[in-house]
Structures are given as structure tokens and as C-alpha cells.
């Protein structure tokens, strides 16, 4: 029988401005959602592009598990 050791959703998101990106991050923090931004860049057009990992349901997040990813 399989056992889920850790699970997350990885997304690439774009925000029209850095202000909207920061507002989104605050919402995640208020919801107590576990997440880790693996990369972020501001494009010449001012658009913020991020790659983010968010905890999936109540599964362990990688840094919760011994031997899991630590970034």
C-alpha cells in the first residue's frame, strides 16, 4: 500500500505589479498556508513572476519530513 510522505503544489504565477505580489503573500501568511517561493523575478514590463510551492491539503511539506528538501 502506498503512503504519501510529502505533497505540494508547484505553481508559476505572474502578478501585474510587485504590490499585488506582496498582497498575495500576505494573504497566504494570514491563512497559515505553508509555502516556499523557489524563485522570483521582475520582468522589464514590471510583471512579477514567481515559482512557489504550496502545501497540498494537510500532507507533510518537504521541510517537515526528515530527508526532505531544505531550500
mmCIF file of the C-alpha atoms, coordinates in Angstrom:
data_MODEL
# 
_entry.id   MODEL 
# 
loop_
_atom_site.group_PDB 
_atom_site.id 
_atom_site.type_symbol 
_atom_site.label_atom_id 
_atom_site.label_alt_id 
_atom_site.label_comp_id 
_atom_site.label_asym_id 
_atom_site.label_entity_id 
_atom_site.label_seq_id 
_atom_site.pdbx_PDB_ins_code 
_atom_site.Cartn_x 
_atom_site.Cartn_y 
_atom_site.Cartn_z 
_atom_site.occupancy 
_atom_site.B_iso_or_equiv 
_atom_site.pdbx_formal_charge 
_atom_site.auth_seq_id 
_atom_site.auth_comp_id 
_atom_site.auth_asym_id 
_atom_site.auth_atom_id 
_atom_site.pdbx_PDB_model_num 
ATOM 1  C CA . UNK A 1 1  ? 0.000  0.000  0.000   1.00 0.00 ? 1  UNK A CA 1 
ATOM 2  C CA . UNK A 1 2  ? 1.361  3.433  -0.888  1.00 0.00 ? 2  UNK A CA 1 
ATOM 3  C CA . UNK A 1 3  ? 1.970  6.128  1.668   1.00 0.00 ? 3  UNK A CA 1 
ATOM 4  C CA . UNK A 1 4  ? 2.208  9.827  0.860   1.00 0.00 ? 4  UNK A CA 1 
ATOM 5  C CA . UNK A 1 5  ? 5.335  11.102 2.577   1.00 0.00 ? 5  UNK A CA 1 
ATOM 6  C CA . UNK A 1 6  ? 5.089  14.722 1.430   1.00 0.00 ? 6  UNK A CA 1 
ATOM 7  C CA . UNK A 1 7  ? 2.986  16.606 -1.098  1.00 0.00 ? 7  UNK A CA 1 
ATOM 8  C CA . UNK A 1 8  ? 2.825  20.088 -2.507  1.00 0.00 ? 8  UNK A CA 1 
ATOM 9  C CA . UNK A 1 9  ? 1.551  22.040 -5.480  1.00 0.00 ? 9  UNK A CA 1 
ATOM 10 C CA . UNK A 1 10 ? 4.117  23.900 -7.538  1.00 0.00 ? 10 UNK A CA 1 
ATOM 11 C CA . UNK A 1 11 ? 2.915  26.930 -9.475  1.00 0.00 ? 11 UNK A CA 1 
ATOM 12 C CA . UNK A 1 12 ? 4.370  29.642 -11.667 1.00 0.00 ? 12 UNK A CA 1 
ATOM 13 C CA . UNK A 1 13 ? 2.395  32.832 -11.075 1.00 0.00 ? 13 UNK A CA 1 
ATOM 14 C CA . UNK A 1 14 ? 2.546  36.281 -12.646 1.00 0.00 ? 14 UNK A CA 1 
ATOM 15 C CA . UNK A 1 15 ? 1.365  39.456 -10.953 1.00 0.00 ? 15 UNK A CA 1 
ATOM 16 C CA . UNK A 1 16 ? 0.920  42.782 -12.759 1.00 0.00 ? 16 UNK A CA 1 
ATOM 17 C CA . UNK A 1 17 ? 2.920  44.576 -10.057 1.00 0.00 ? 17 UNK A CA 1 
ATOM 18 C CA . UNK A 1 18 ? 5.151  43.926 -7.068  1.00 0.00 ? 18 UNK A CA 1 
ATOM 19 C CA . UNK A 1 19 ? 2.451  45.415 -4.828  1.00 0.00 ? 19 UNK A CA 1 
ATOM 20 C CA . UNK A 1 20 ? -0.069 42.756 -5.908  1.00 0.00 ? 20 UNK A CA 1 
ATOM 21 C CA . UNK A 1 21 ? 2.568  40.067 -5.371  1.00 0.00 ? 21 UNK A CA 1 
ATOM 22 C CA . UNK A 1 22 ? 3.219  41.279 -1.823  1.00 0.00 ? 22 UNK A CA 1 
ATOM 23 C CA . UNK A 1 23 ? -0.524 41.417 -1.105  1.00 0.00 ? 23 UNK A CA 1 
ATOM 24 C CA . UNK A 1 24 ? -0.851 37.795 -2.266  1.00 0.00 ? 24 UNK A CA 1 
ATOM 25 C CA . UNK A 1 25 ? 1.983  36.729 0.045   1.00 0.00 ? 25 UNK A CA 1 
ATOM 26 C CA . UNK A 1 26 ? 0.261  38.405 2.995   1.00 0.00 ? 26 UNK A CA 1 
ATOM 27 C CA . UNK A 1 27 ? -2.960 36.503 2.235   1.00 0.00 ? 27 UNK A CA 1 
ATOM 28 C CA . UNK A 1 28 ? -1.055 33.203 2.273   1.00 0.00 ? 28 UNK A CA 1 
ATOM 29 C CA . UNK A 1 29 ? 0.526  34.107 5.616   1.00 0.00 ? 29 UNK A CA 1 
ATOM 30 C CA . UNK A 1 30 ? -2.840 35.077 7.125   1.00 0.00 ? 30 UNK A CA 1 
ATOM 31 C CA . UNK A 1 31 ? -4.292 31.723 6.031   1.00 0.00 ? 31 UNK A CA 1 
ATOM 32 C CA . UNK A 1 32 ? -1.317 29.978 7.701   1.00 0.00 ? 32 UNK A CA 1 
ATOM 33 C CA . UNK A 1 33 ? -0.648 28.178 4.421   1.00 0.00 ? 33 UNK A CA 1 
ATOM 34 C CA . UNK A 1 34 ? 2.784  26.551 4.295   1.00 0.00 ? 34 UNK A CA 1 
ATOM 35 C CA . UNK A 1 35 ? 4.675  27.705 1.206   1.00 0.00 ? 35 UNK A CA 1 
ATOM 36 C CA . UNK A 1 36 ? 8.111  28.377 -0.177  1.00 0.00 ? 36 UNK A CA 1 
ATOM 37 C CA . UNK A 1 37 ? 8.954  30.754 -3.015  1.00 0.00 ? 37 UNK A CA 1 
ATOM 38 C CA . UNK A 1 38 ? 11.680 28.996 -5.011  1.00 0.00 ? 38 UNK A CA 1 
ATOM 39 C CA . UNK A 1 39 ? 12.292 31.878 -7.422  1.00 0.00 ? 39 UNK A CA 1 
ATOM 40 C CA . UNK A 1 40 ? 11.061 35.351 -8.196  1.00 0.00 ? 40 UNK A CA 1 
ATOM 41 C CA . UNK A 1 41 ? 11.886 37.816 -10.939 1.00 0.00 ? 41 UNK A CA 1 
ATOM 42 C CA . UNK A 1 42 ? 10.613 41.167 -12.084 1.00 0.00 ? 42 UNK A CA 1 
ATOM 43 C CA . UNK A 1 43 ? 10.280 41.389 -15.857 1.00 0.00 ? 43 UNK A CA 1 
ATOM 44 C CA . UNK A 1 44 ? 11.103 44.549 -17.787 1.00 0.00 ? 44 UNK A CA 1 
ATOM 45 C CA . UNK A 1 45 ? 7.369  45.207 -18.154 1.00 0.00 ? 45 UNK A CA 1 
ATOM 46 C CA . UNK A 1 46 ? 7.059  45.380 -14.338 1.00 0.00 ? 46 UNK A CA 1 
ATOM 47 C CA . UNK A 1 47 ? 5.328  41.995 -14.104 1.00 0.00 ? 47 UNK A CA 1 
ATOM 48 C CA . UNK A 1 48 ? 6.413  39.855 -11.140 1.00 0.00 ? 48 UNK A CA 1 
ATOM 49 C CA . UNK A 1 49 ? 6.868  36.147 -11.948 1.00 0.00 ? 49 UNK A CA 1 
ATOM 50 C CA . UNK A 1 50 ? 7.308  33.676 -9.109  1.00 0.00 ? 50 UNK A CA 1 
ATOM 51 C CA . UNK A 1 51 ? 7.656  29.931 -8.728  1.00 0.00 ? 51 UNK A CA 1 
ATOM 52 C CA . UNK A 1 52 ? 6.015  28.809 -5.498  1.00 0.00 ? 52 UNK A CA 1 
ATOM 53 C CA . UNK A 1 53 ? 5.440  25.531 -3.689  1.00 0.00 ? 53 UNK A CA 1 
ATOM 54 C CA . UNK A 1 54 ? 2.340  25.368 -1.505  1.00 0.00 ? 54 UNK A CA 1 
ATOM 55 C CA . UNK A 1 55 ? 1.345  22.640 0.923   1.00 0.00 ? 55 UNK A CA 1 
ATOM 56 C CA . UNK A 1 56 ? -1.218 20.254 -0.569  1.00 0.00 ? 56 UNK A CA 1 
ATOM 57 C CA . UNK A 1 57 ? -4.145 19.594 1.769   1.00 0.00 ? 57 UNK A CA 1 
ATOM 58 C CA . UNK A 1 58 ? -2.696 18.603 5.150   1.00 0.00 ? 58 UNK A CA 1 
ATOM 59 C CA . UNK A 1 59 ? 0.142  16.490 3.778   1.00 0.00 ? 59 UNK A CA 1 
ATOM 60 C CA . UNK A 1 60 ? 3.624  16.985 5.124   1.00 0.00 ? 60 UNK A CA 1 
ATOM 61 C CA . UNK A 1 61 ? 5.523  19.769 3.421   1.00 0.00 ? 61 UNK A CA 1 
ATOM 62 C CA . UNK A 1 62 ? 9.083  18.852 2.296   1.00 0.00 ? 62 UNK A CA 1 
ATOM 63 C CA . UNK A 1 63 ? 10.837 20.543 5.232   1.00 0.00 ? 63 UNK A CA 1 
ATOM 64 C CA . UNK A 1 64 ? 8.511  18.671 7.661   1.00 0.00 ? 64 UNK A CA 1 
ATOM 65 C CA . UNK A 1 65 ? 9.964  15.311 6.629   1.00 0.00 ? 65 UNK A CA 1 
ATOM 66 C CA . UNK A 1 66 ? 13.388 14.031 7.611   1.00 0.00 ? 66 UNK A CA 1 
ATOM 67 C CA . UNK A 1 67 ? 15.473 13.975 4.467   1.00 0.00 ? 67 UNK A CA 1 
ATOM 68 C CA . UNK A 1 68 ? 13.016 16.271 2.705   1.00 0.00 ? 68 UNK A CA 1 
ATOM 69 C CA . UNK A 1 69 ? 14.053 19.275 0.681   1.00 0.00 ? 69 UNK A CA 1 
ATOM 70 C CA . UNK A 1 70 ? 15.518 22.191 2.528   1.00 0.00 ? 70 UNK A CA 1 
ATOM 71 C CA . UNK A 1 71 ? 15.784 25.287 0.376   1.00 0.00 ? 71 UNK A CA 1 
# 
